């Protein structure tokens, strides 16, 4: 679970609703004080939300990028549907394409740079494999080539089992007993608790199963004429870093390792992560 430093957006950003042909999505929309050069569309990971990117918003906006961080279907402030079938990877990928279409009329000349963290990276990959045309680049942040590590698969299975038996509030208490909130969590973890309670359990069950069975689609992605950036921390217990190194090689992608970070460089080292993203986007 990514732990954002705060749930309050910076002055450059506002919370709003992005209306699309596939429904409404809660977003944080950060706009540069001068004109934007391009747009970045950011997709959070498993159990996460748009706030996972909150520390990136200001440095990216200051670099001239409009940034939209999105709650996917059933995540936090975007409504869910209560049916696991509605959260298939193909459906979530079509949501991303609808978001890009909704942004089309307001996108600066530099186009849309798509970024996905962890689960969000695999959804982003599925979206560009359906239609890469709306996007200028793809960044896979701490998101691997196929299924998650076996130990993480077991955690996802246990969580899904718990969600099938107990309420979200009861499962939260169990998780906190095993993993108490850290001092860095705003409000002693209250923001994380509030976010958790608003997730759709059907979304968590469906996407946990996806992460545990995702096929290797690197060759398909490598066949697209789309620049790719693979970003991770120097340690990762969800996909081993050597696996991410190899994926970047197979993709012919740019590779960035953020020193001092683990699975969530976006929260652990936001300034370094933002600088790496800007360098990649500017290099295009």
Secondary structure as the mmCIF struct_conf table of DSSP 4:
data_model
#
loop_
_struct_conf.conf_type_id
_struct_conf.id
_struct_conf.beg_label_comp_id
_struct_conf.beg_label_asym_id
_struct_conf.beg_label_seq_id
_struct_conf.end_label_comp_id
_struct_conf.end_label_asym_id
_struct_conf.end_label_seq_id
BEND BEND1 UNK A 5 UNK A 5
BEND BEND2 UNK A 7 UNK A 8
HELX_LH_PP_P HELX_LH_PP_P1 UNK A 9 UNK A 10
TURN_TY1_P TURN_TY1_P1 UNK A 11 UNK A 12
STRN STRN1 UNK A 13 UNK A 20
TURN_TY1_P TURN_TY1_P2 UNK A 21 UNK A 22
STRN STRN2 UNK A 23 UNK A 30
BEND BEND3 UNK A 33 UNK A 34
BEND BEND4 UNK A 37 UNK A 37
STRN STRN3 UNK A 38 UNK A 43
TURN_TY1_P TURN_TY1_P3 UNK A 46 UNK A 47
HELX_RH_3T_P HELX_RH_3T_P1 UNK A 50 UNK A 53
HELX_RH_AL_P HELX_RH_AL_P1 UNK A 54 UNK A 62
TURN_TY1_P TURN_TY1_P4 UNK A 63 UNK A 64
STRN STRN4 UNK A 65 UNK A 70
HELX_LH_PP_P HELX_LH_PP_P2 UNK A 71 UNK A 72
TURN_TY1_P TURN_TY1_P5 UNK A 73 UNK A 74
BEND BEND5 UNK A 75 UNK A 75
TURN_TY1_P TURN_TY1_P6 UNK A 76 UNK A 77
BEND BEND6 UNK A 78 UNK A 78
BEND BEND7 UNK A 82 UNK A 82
HELX_RH_3T_P HELX_RH_3T_P2 UNK A 84 UNK A 87
HELX_RH_AL_P HELX_RH_AL_P2 UNK A 89 UNK A 103
HELX_RH_3T_P HELX_RH_3T_P3 UNK A 104 UNK A 106
TURN_TY1_P TURN_TY1_P7 UNK A 109 UNK A 110
STRN STRN5 UNK A 112 UNK A 117
TURN_TY1_P TURN_TY1_P8 UNK A 118 UNK A 118
HELX_RH_AL_P HELX_RH_AL_P3 UNK A 119 UNK A 130
TURN_TY1_P TURN_TY1_P9 UNK A 133 UNK A 134
STRN STRN6 UNK A 135 UNK A 141
BEND BEND8 UNK A 142 UNK A 142
BEND BEND9 UNK A 145 UNK A 147
HELX_LH_PP_P HELX_LH_PP_P3 UNK A 148 UNK A 149
HELX_RH_AL_P HELX_RH_AL_P4 UNK A 150 UNK A 165
BEND BEND10 UNK A 166 UNK A 166
HELX_RH_AL_P HELX_RH_AL_P5 UNK A 168 UNK A 178
BEND BEND11 UNK A 179 UNK A 179
HELX_LH_PP_P HELX_LH_PP_P4 UNK A 180 UNK A 182
TURN_TY1_P TURN_TY1_P10 UNK A 183 UNK A 184
BEND BEND12 UNK A 185 UNK A 185
HELX_RH_3T_P HELX_RH_3T_P4 UNK A 186 UNK A 189
HELX_RH_AL_P HELX_RH_AL_P6 UNK A 190 UNK A 198
BEND BEND13 UNK A 199 UNK A 199
HELX_RH_AL_P HELX_RH_AL_P7 UNK A 201 UNK A 213
HELX_RH_AL_P HELX_RH_AL_P8 UNK A 218 UNK A 222
TURN_TY1_P TURN_TY1_P11 UNK A 223 UNK A 223
BEND BEND14 UNK A 224 UNK A 225
STRN STRN7 UNK A 227 UNK A 233
BEND BEND15 UNK A 234 UNK A 234
BEND BEND16 UNK A 237 UNK A 239
HELX_RH_AL_P HELX_RH_AL_P9 UNK A 241 UNK A 251
TURN_TY1_P TURN_TY1_P12 UNK A 252 UNK A 252
STRN STRN8 UNK A 254 UNK A 258
TURN_TY1_P TURN_TY1_P13 UNK A 259 UNK A 260
BEND BEND17 UNK A 263 UNK A 263
HELX_RH_AL_P HELX_RH_AL_P10 UNK A 265 UNK A 268
BEND BEND18 UNK A 269 UNK A 269
HELX_RH_AL_P HELX_RH_AL_P11 UNK A 270 UNK A 283
#
